[in-house]
Amino acid sequence: MGQTEQASQAVDRSQLFRSGASIVPGEPISQNANAFGYAAPSANDADLGVQAILKRQEEYKPFTFSASLPYYWTSNVALVRTGEVSDGVLAPSFVFAYQPRLTKTLYGEFIASQQLFYYNTYGSFNFTSFNAIAGLVYYLPNYHNLTLRLGYDYNRLTTDDWDQFFA
């Protein structure tokens, strides 16, 4: 047996008894992405120190406010069978909602909304709509996010001068 054969056997033997793969600088040792809230250890930890993973905390926010400024076009302002006239309608809307979580998928629902309807040409048709809604909402995520609602919707229509319609 020559010296080269002994050297190659020694190398093979050393690789057999090696305890796991060698650590390559810069590569993480553990591939676990969520290692107890900390970054996976790597060979460069001594340079950087312990690295904590910052994760956004999911927090339920029950209050919602929205405002919108839609513009509509109607071909029959007065909703008549003959003599239709068309006009544009600017309809700003303001909504405030409170939806407290009662259980994991059951919520209360309280909404107040105000929408104003301003016609471009026929201002005598201007009116406002106020809605107050109270009820319950039940979500069924196992049934394609089916939503069941039970509620009461109070609606008050007023003229442009805030006088009630149908009074």
N, C-alpha and C positions, 0 to 999 in steps of 0.2 A: 504494500500500500504506500502510495506516494504522499508527499506532503500536501499536495493540492486536494487529494481526496479527503484527508483528515480535516483540512480547513473547511471544506464544503459540508462535511458531516457535522462539524461543530456549529456552523451557521444554521443548518437545518434543525439541530437539536435545540439551539437557543430560541428559534422561532416557535418550536413546539411548546416550550415551557413559558412563553411570553404570556402575561396575564392581560388579555384583551388587546384591543387596537391601540396604537400609539396616539397620543394627543398631538394634534396639529395646532400650532398657535393660531388663534382667531376663530377656530371652529368651536361651537358649543359642545359641551360634554354630554348634556342631556337634551333630548329633542322635545321634552315635555314643555309645551308653550305656557302652561299655567302652573309653574312650579311653586305652589303655595303663595302666589301673589308676587313672586320675585322673578327676575329674568333668569333664564337657564344659565348655569355656571359655565364659564369658558376658561381657557388657559390665560386670558388677559385680565382676569378678575383682580389680580394684585395691582394692576395699573389703574383700573377704574373704580374699584371698590364695589360694595353691594349695590345692585341696581333694582329698585322697586318698579313694578309695572303699574302705571297709572291707568285706572279703568273708570270710565264714567259710571257713576252710580245711577241706577234707574230709580226715578222718583216720580210718583204720581202727582200731577198738578190738576186739582179739580176745577180751577177757575179758567174761563176762556172769555176773551173779548175779541170781537171782529167788527170791522167796518168795511163796507164795499160801496162802489159807485157805479152801478150798472146803467146802461143806456139801452132802451128798448124802442122798437119801431112797431106800431100797430096800424093795420089797414082799416080798422073800424073802431074809432074812438068811442062812439056812443053805443056800440053793440046793437045796431039797428039792422033790419032786413033790407031796407032800401035807403039810398042817399048816404052811403058810407063815406067817411072822410078819414084820411090817414094823418098820423102825427107821431112825433118822437116823444119819448118819456124818459126823463132823468129820474132815477129811483134810488137815492142814497139809503143805506141800511146800516143800522147799529144793533149789535147783538151782545148781550152779556149772559153768560151761562155758568152755572155752578152744578157740577156733577160729582157729588161725594161717593166714594166707594163704600158700600155697605158690607159686601162679601167679595170674594175673589172675582166673581162675574156679575154681581148684582150692584147696580148703581142707582142713586136717586138722581133726579133731573129737574132743575129749576132754571127756566130761561125767560128773559125779558128782551123783547126786540121791538124796534121802531123802524118803519120804512115809510119814506115820504115819496109821493109820486107827483112830479112836476111835468106838465105837458108843455111842449114848445109853443104851439099856436093856440090851442084851446085850453087856456088856463082855468076856465070855469069847471073843468073836470079834475082839477088838482085835489088830491086827498092824501090822508095818512092812514097807516095801519099799525096798531099796537097789538102785540101778542104777549101774553103771560102764560107760560106752560109749566105744569108741575106733574111729576109722575115717576115711574120706575123704568129702568132699562135692564134687561137680562141678556147677556151675551152667551152664546153656545159655540165655543171655538171648535168643538168636536163635530159640529154639523155645518161645516163650511162657513163659520163665523155668522151663523144665523143670529139675528137680533130680535128680541121680543120687547115690545113697548106697551106700557099701560100709562095713560096720562090724560090730563085735562088741559085743553087749550082755550083760553079766553081771548077773543079777538074784538077789538073796538076800532071801528072805522070812523074817521072824523073828516070834516072839510078842511080846506086850507086855513081857516080861521079857528080850528080846533073845536068847532061845533060838531056834536055827534050826529052821524047819519041815522036815519030811522028813529029819531027821538019823538 
